[in-house]
């Protein structure tokens, strides 16, 4: 069949459209329980937090074009969810509430840019236990008769919970089940009167019961929760007639005065139905005892006298008033009776009168111990007060006149007659030490009468003493100062304690104790503290004693005081010089110091003054009286000047020095001091001599210096050995020991050393030869040919320590001569030594001369 031009054109357009067709995107349907897809049958708990990611829209485009997601809602409802257009994530943006909206309709859409596909979905909101029970038909108020049988139903409460499942079930119970007369059915909410419990209008006219409604619990935001609500049920109790009438204000007393007219009211009795909710009518009547003298109004209860008081034959009338309830039907019901006392009163012609056991009395006496208990009644006082008048004339007040606040009287107001009671008000004020006798006046004065009759009675209380006081010292501290030479048994100080109690309770016994009480005793009665007979006090050993003194009465009540005893120092010690006082070496221009100590404890007994008591010549030395420093006089500035002063030209002086304390009486001690004098020039020439000079008075200093030098040498040796060891160990080889061969010292020093040792082993006195100076035998300054001290030969040299010290020698010069050891022929030429060495050799020579007989050298 041949097609026309139009058919061919239509076929071409169709082919072109098919070639250009674009298919729409679509959602995946993943079924129930899936969290991605097209939200088919999707449900969400109502307690899902806002902002949570709850679902993911998921779809595809056949051509693979990018797709976007959208969600919308009916304009009449809020926007509950939001969606990420690119990824399809749906987020909750508003809170859910199943009780308000259990389904949410939404329109979801998917688009590839050209095609838009929409679907309407329904989202189910599932329940969470987020609602509390709520009571309905509140308030709950019920009227219940008081005779309601036990176990009866009172009222039914009802509460609803909008939740479903267990969260919507409600049970009931009472908040305080043990303290109520009611019980609750937990399922039905019916409130019943508990078995065995009864209602009583007269005891409680209303009951308030708190009922709790609780749901069955459920999940909320991942946790198990239970909600509850409370309500109050008011149970009003209705009164029923089950109580007898009750009189108000009983007992009743009435008075008829001498001038009372017949028909006058005497008093009124008042009664009411015991059932106050629905009271019956009350009717009064007199049963007996009236003798026609009195009548009562049956409705008001007013009792009136019907005869003149002069016609009344009795002083007191005892009436019996009966009250009867009348029901609403007019039938008599419950009854009650009360006695009424009516006294016939005359005119006010009698004052109040006090009575004792034997009749009227105006003085009452009592003996009692001090400080009775608070509120105690003085039972020894038998006091009665009476006013023979009647009515208002017999009303009067009682009060105590005297020291206030100690006692009080009861009663304060009396009608006709009363037993007077006096009660202790302030026990502390009843003190025997302050008052031995307490005197009060008991005053009775009428209240409402123009006459104001009154009467008084004396109350005299004799107080008896008790042991209520503790012995107290006149001071908390006692301070005594006694000389340290106080003999044993001497009085130190007297302490006094006072006990205000009388008799044996006021007797005080003293005792002392404490670590410082050993040297002391105390008289148990007088309190005089004295020293032990054997006590020997010494302020230098213990200058202060501290102990306690105790004052005690016969029952063991006591107090304490502290005693301080200070020993006053007595000048009982002499100043004592030190061991180094015998010999001193003075360097020209520098002082030497002597020192004495005084063992006394206090100034001025232990302060020492120094003086030179004897010196020849006397114009060489000055001494500082406070410090003990001895100096050459200012006019002596050189050894030459010193040499010219002394007759023998010697540099050694013996001084008699005195140390005297400042006590009264004063004690002093003298000592013989030997002083060797040298100058700094000689010390500088021989360092060894300087060192010996410095350590002469303190040998331990020389030992310490020597020990220090040896320690330094040992430390250096250890360091060198350690360094050598580690060097050899590091090189992993053992190095040979290197020996240093030195040239043997020359024979001369060796001979000197041998000769010195020989000198040390032989008898010391025989090795010294006195070399005299023929020109000046006494070595004084009388020689005109010489102004300097003669030179003396040197002693043997010191032992050779090293090869380079073989030529070092030392000499000791003296003024008049020298003790010189016998020198070997090859010894070096003697040199002039220092005066310190001369002094040392002189001392040695003197010691040797004492041992040798007939070999005495003269200076």
WODADA-V483635 format. One record per pair of residues at least 12 apart in sequence whose C-alpha atoms are under 6 Angstrom apart, sorted by the first residue. I is the first residue (numbers start at 1). J is the second residue. Records with the same first field share a line. If there is no record, write none. Layout:
I: J + J
//
This chain:
24: 115
25: 60 + 61
26: 59 + 60
27: 58 + 59
28: 58 + 59
35: 55
36: 55 + 56 + 57 + 58
37: 57 + 58
38: 57
42: 123
43: 123 + 124 + 125
44: 125 + 126
45: 125 + 126
46: 96 + 97 + 98 + 125 + 126 + 127
47: 221
50: 92 + 93 + 94 + 95
51: 91 + 92 + 93
52: 91 + 92
53: 90 + 91
54: 90 + 91
55: 90
56: 88 + 89 + 90
57: 88
65: 112
66: 112
67: 111 + 112
68: 85 + 86 + 110 + 111
69: 85 + 88 + 109 + 110
70: 108 + 109
71: 107 + 108
72: 106 + 107
73: 106
80: 93 + 94
81: 93
98: 125 + 127
102: 125
103: 123 + 124 + 125
104: 122 + 123
105: 121 + 122
106: 120 + 121
107: 119 + 120
128: 219 + 220
129: 167 + 218 + 219 + 220
132: 227 + 228
133: 159 + 160 + 161 + 228 + 229
134: 159 + 160
135: 158 + 159
136: 159
140: 233
141: 233 + 234
142: 235
143: 236
144: 237 + 238
145: 237 + 238
146: 199 + 200 + 201 + 237 + 238 + 239
150: 193 + 195 + 197
151: 192 + 193 + 194 + 195
152: 192 + 193
153: 191 + 192
154: 191 + 192
155: 190 + 191
156: 189 + 190 + 191
157: 189
166: 216
167: 215 + 216 + 217 + 218
169: 215 + 216
170: 214 + 215
171: 186 + 187 + 213 + 214
172: 186 + 189 + 212 + 213
173: 186 + 211 + 212
174: 210 + 211 + 212
175: 210 + 211
181: 194 + 197
182: 194
201: 237 + 239
205: 237
206: 235 + 236 + 237
207: 234 + 235
208: 233 + 234
209: 232 + 233
210: 231 + 232
211: 230 + 231
212: 229 + 230
213: 228 + 229
214: 227 + 228
215: 227
239: 277
241: 275
243: 274 + 275
244: 274 + 334
245: 272 + 273 + 274 + 336
246: 271 + 272 + 274
247: 270 + 271
248: 270 + 271
252: 340
253: 340 + 341 + 342
254: 266 + 267 + 342
255: 342 + 343 + 344 + 391
256: 344 + 345
257: 344 + 345 + 346
258: 309 + 345 + 346
262: 305 + 306 + 307 + 308
263: 304 + 305 + 306
264: 304 + 305
265: 303 + 304
266: 303 + 304
267: 302 + 303
268: 301 + 302 + 303
269: 301
280: 325 + 326 + 327
281: 325 + 326
282: 324 + 325
283: 298 + 299 + 323 + 324
284: 298 + 301 + 322 + 323
285: 298 + 321 + 322
286: 320 + 321
287: 320
289: 319
293: 305 + 306 + 307
294: 306
315: 343 + 344
316: 342 + 343
317: 341 + 342
318: 340 + 341
319: 339 + 340
320: 338 + 339 + 340
321: 337 + 338
322: 336 + 337
323: 335 + 336
345: 390
346: 389 + 390
348: 389 + 393
350: 388 + 389
351: 387 + 453 + 454
352: 386 + 387 + 454
353: 385 + 386
354: 384 + 385
355: 383 + 384
356: 382 + 383
362: 457
363: 457 + 458 + 459
364: 459
365: 459 + 460 + 461
366: 461
367: 461 + 462 + 463
368: 463 + 464
369: 463 + 464
370: 430 + 431 + 432 + 463 + 464
371: 427 + 428 + 430
372: 427
374: 424 + 427
375: 423 + 424
376: 423 + 424
377: 422 + 423
378: 422
383: 420
384: 418 + 419 + 420
385: 417 + 418
386: 416 + 417
387: 416
394: 415 + 416
395: 414 + 415 + 446
396: 413 + 414 + 445 + 446 + 447
397: 412 + 413 + 444 + 445
398: 412 + 443 + 444
399: 443
400: 441 + 442
401: 440 + 441
402: 440
406: 425 + 426
407: 423 + 424 + 425
408: 422 + 423
409: 421 + 422
432: 463 + 465
436: 463
437: 461 + 462 + 463
438: 460 + 461
439: 459 + 460
440: 458 + 459
441: 457 + 458 + 459
442: 456 + 457
443: 456
467: 505
470: 557 + 558
471: 497 + 498 + 499 + 558
472: 497 + 498
473: 496 + 497
474: 496 + 497
476: 561
477: 561 + 562 + 563
478: 563
479: 563 + 564 + 565
480: 565
481: 565 + 566 + 567
482: 567 + 568
483: 567 + 568
484: 537 + 538 + 539 + 567 + 568 + 569
488: 531 + 532 + 533 + 534 + 535
489: 530 + 531 + 532 + 533
490: 530 + 531
491: 529 + 530
492: 529 + 530
493: 528 + 529
494: 527 + 528 + 529
495: 527
507: 553
508: 552 + 553
509: 524 + 525 + 551 + 552
510: 524 + 527 + 550 + 551
511: 549 + 550
512: 548 + 549 + 550
513: 548
514: 547
516: 545 + 546 + 547
517: 547
519: 531 + 532 + 535
520: 532
539: 567 + 569
540: 601
543: 566 + 567
544: 565 + 566
545: 564 + 565
546: 563 + 564
547: 563
548: 561 + 562 + 563
549: 561
569: 601 + 602
571: 605 + 663
573: 599 + 600
574: 667
575: 596 + 597 + 598 + 669
576: 596 + 597
577: 596
582: 673 + 674
583: 673 + 674 + 675
584: 675
585: 675 + 676 + 677
586: 676 + 677
587: 677 + 678 + 679
588: 678 + 679
591: 629 + 630 + 631
592: 629 + 630
593: 628 + 629 + 630
594: 628
604: 662 + 663
605: 662 + 663
607: 661 + 662
608: 660 + 661
609: 625 + 626 + 659 + 660
610: 625 + 628 + 658 + 659
611: 625 + 657 + 658
612: 656 + 657
613: 656 + 657
614: 656
615: 655
620: 632 + 633
621: 633
644: 781
647: 780
648: 780
649: 780 + 781
650: 815
651: 676 + 677
652: 675 + 676
653: 674 + 675
654: 673 + 674
655: 672 + 673
656: 671 + 672
657: 670 + 671
658: 670
678: 835
682: 834
749: 806
753: 799
765: 848
767: 821 + 822
768: 819 + 820 + 821
769: 819 + 820
770: 819
771: 817
772: 817
778: 859
779: 816
789: 815
792: 813 + 818
793: 830
794: 811 + 812 + 830
795: 811 + 820 + 821
797: 809 + 810
811: 833
812: 833 + 834 + 837 + 838
813: 833 + 835 + 838
814: 838
816: 859
//
